[in-house]
Amino acid sequence: MPKPIVCGGREDFLACDKYVDFCDPAVLSLARELSAGEDEQGRIRRAFHFVRDGIAHTWDAKDARVTVSASDVLREKVGICWAKSNLLAALLRAMGIPAGFCYQRLRLGAVPGKFCVHALNAVLLPSGEWRRLDARGNKKNVFAEFYEDREQLAFTVHEALGECDYPFIRPAPEPLLMRVLEENTDALYMYLHCLPQSLI
């Protein structure tokens, strides 16, 4: 992927909002717990592993609850990638580490011509380099990890099949996706019938 377009300044990637609500006491408390005794790389790793491994992916768990904000996800311990990325951004920002949002257009299962928008995060490393992180949750044939020297995402984009990496890092989650979450009450129905196929 070419160098992404960073859509904002450092302070934009440290902001608290209704979705990245790290001012919530439970989110702040967890961020302090994960930060204890760690340098910045360690804090990033611990936050990433908590969201990747400690929060179930809605579809994997077949859990119908819909979560939206970081505090929702932490309270319910479940969310789709759009919601899990809100929690990871919130934890990193609570630690004083700039974090943003990235998106991919991916094939949805084995259905020909059916796509979905996948959310992941980007974090500003101490080196000044932005690194994408995907806390979707690992499973068979899906393995994402945080490495200091390279990117390891959950999915490889196949442009010949219509997939793409959107070339930006945004400070706030995509409003279209948040609206889908807010308008649905059954996450499994939403996953099957309400996911937009692209951001454009």
N, C-alpha and C positions, 0 to 999 in steps of 0.2 A: 504494500500500500504506500502511495506517495505520502510525504509529510503532510499531516492533517492541518486544516485551517482551525486555529484556536479562536473561538468567537467571544472574545472578552479579555479583560485584564485579570490579574491575579486575584483581586478582591472579589470579582464576580464569582470565582470558583471557590470562595470561602463563605458565601452567603447562606443564610438560613431562610427557607421559605415554607410554604404549606406542605410541600412534598418532601423536601430535604429538611425536615424539622428537627435538627439536632439540638434545639433548645429544649426539647422534651426531656424531662428528668431521667427517664429510663435510658434514652439514647446517650445522654451525657454520662450517666453512670457507667454504662457499658464501655464507652470510649475511654474513660479513665482506667477502668479495669484492664482493658486490652493494651493500654499504653504503658502500664507499670513495668519499669525496669527495661524498657526497650528503646533502642535508637529508632530513627525515622524509618529505616528499612524494615525493622522488626515490627513497628506499629502498623505499617502498610500490610505486611504479611499476615499479622494476627487478625486485622480487620477483614481482609480478604478471605481468609480461611473460615472465620466465623460465619460470614454471610454465605459463602459457598457451601459449607458443610453443616452449619447449624440452622439454616433456614431451608425448609423443603421447597422444591419447585412444585408449583400447583399441579402441573400435568403429571409429573412423575408420581406424586403422592395421590393423585385422583381426589383432590381436596377442592370442594366447591366454594370455599370462602374466597371473597375478593378483598385484597388488601391494596392500598394505594400509597400512603405516606410511609416514610421510614418508621415512624412510631407504630403505625398499623402493623407493618411487617414484623417488627420486633415483638410486639405483643402477641400476635397470632402464630408466629414462627413458620409462615408460609407466604408464598407470593410467586407470580410469574416474573420473568426476567426484568420487565419494566419496573416492577415494585422492588425487587431485590436490589436493583441498581440505585434506587432512592436510598435504601438503607446503607449500602456501602459508601455512597457519596456523603451521607450524613455522618457516619462514623469517622471517616477521614477528615472531613471539615471540622468536626468537633475536636480532633487532634491537631488542628492548625495546618493540615495538609491539603493543598488545593486539589479538588477532584471535579471531574465533569462527566458528560454523557456522550456516548458514541452509539451508532446504530449500524446494523447490517440488514440487508434484504436477503432472506434465506428461503429455500424451498421448505414447505411445510409438509413434513413426512414424505411419503412416497406418491403423493397425489400430483400428477403431471400438471404444470401450469399454476399450481397453488403456492403462494408465497406468504410470508409473514415478516414483520419487522422485529428484529431481535435487538435488545438493549444491552449495553455493557458500559463500563466506566473507563475513564482515563485518569491517571494520577500524575501529578507533577513531582518527579523524583528530585532528590537533592542536587543531582547533576544539572538540573534545568531541562531535562528531557521528559516529554510526556510519554507515558507507557499505558497502553490499554490493558484492562483487566476484565475478565469475564467470570463473575461469581454465580452464573446460572445454576451450577451444581453438576458434579460429575456423575457419569453413569457409563454403561457399556458403550464404547466407541466415542465417548465424550470425555476429554481430559483437559482441564484448564488449570494453570498454575501461575504463581507470581515468581518470576526470576528477575534478578537485578540486571542481567545483561541481555535478555531477549524476551520476546513476547510469546506466550503460549495460550492461545484462545481456545474456546470450546469448539468452534467451528471454522473450517477452511472455506473461504468463499470461492465458488466456481462461476466465474463471470460468463463462461460459454453457456451456462444453464440458466442465465438470467439473474444470478445472485450478484450482490455488490456490497462493498464497504462504502458507507456514506462518509465523505472526506472532511468531516468536521468534528470538533470537540466543543460541545455546548455547555454553558454553565447551569442550565435548567433542563429538566426533562421535557420531552416533546409534548406540547399541549394536546395534540390529537390523541396520543396514547393515554394520557391521563384522563381525558374525557371518556374514552372507552371504559376505563376502569371505574370511573365514577358513575357511569350510566348502567352498569351491570351488577347483578346480585348473585349470579351463578357463574363461577369462574370456569367451570368445565364447558358449559354452553357457550360462554364468551370465547373460549379458546377454539372451539369448533366453528363458530358462526360469525364472530364479530371482529376478528383481527384484521386491520388494514393490511393490504398487500404491499404497500410502499409508502414512503413519505412524500412522494412527488405526484 
